[in-house]
Amino acid sequence: MRDEEEIREQYEFLQEQLESEEMNHEGVRKMFSFYRRSLGWVLEEEHM
């Protein structure tokens, strides 16, 4: 399993990508939103 730092880096990268002008297609934005949400759940579970 990945360490927390690697997961956080990936989460931040996805957040930047989602906010970029090139990511304006709604389907892509939804996919990244779901992925970001699942990463957040993983981080929460590891801290419980």
C-alpha positions in Angstrom: 0.0 0.0 0.0 1.1 3.5 -0.7 2.3 5.8 2.1 0.4 8.9 3.1 2.7 11.3 1.5 2.4 9.7 -1.9 -1.4 9.7 -1.6 -1.5 13.3 -0.6 0.8 14.2 -3.6 -1.6 12.4 -5.9 -4.6 14.1 -4.4 -3.0 17.6 -4.8 -2.1 16.8 -8.4 -5.7 15.7 -9.2 -7.0 18.9 -7.5 -4.8 21.1 -9.7 -5.8 19.1 -12.8 -9.5 19.5 -12.0 -9.1 23.3 -11.6 -7.2 23.6 -14.8 -8.8 25.2 -17.9 -8.3 22.1 -20.0 -10.4 20.0 -17.6 -13.7 21.6 -18.5 -15.5 18.5 -19.9 -18.2 17.5 -17.4 -17.7 13.8 -17.6 -13.9 14.1 -16.9 -14.7 16.5 -14.0 -17.1 14.0 -12.5 -14.6 11.2 -12.8 -11.9 13.2 -11.0 -14.4 14.3 -8.4 -15.2 10.6 -7.6 -11.5 9.8 -7.5 -10.7 12.7 -5.2 -13.6 11.6 -2.9 -12.3 8.0 -2.7 -8.8 9.2 -1.9 -10.2 11.4 0.9 -12.0 8.3 2.3 -8.7 6.3 2.2 -6.9 9.1 4.1 -9.7 9.3 6.7 -9.7 5.6 7.3 -6.0 5.5 7.9 -6.3 8.1 10.6 -9.1 6.5 12.5 
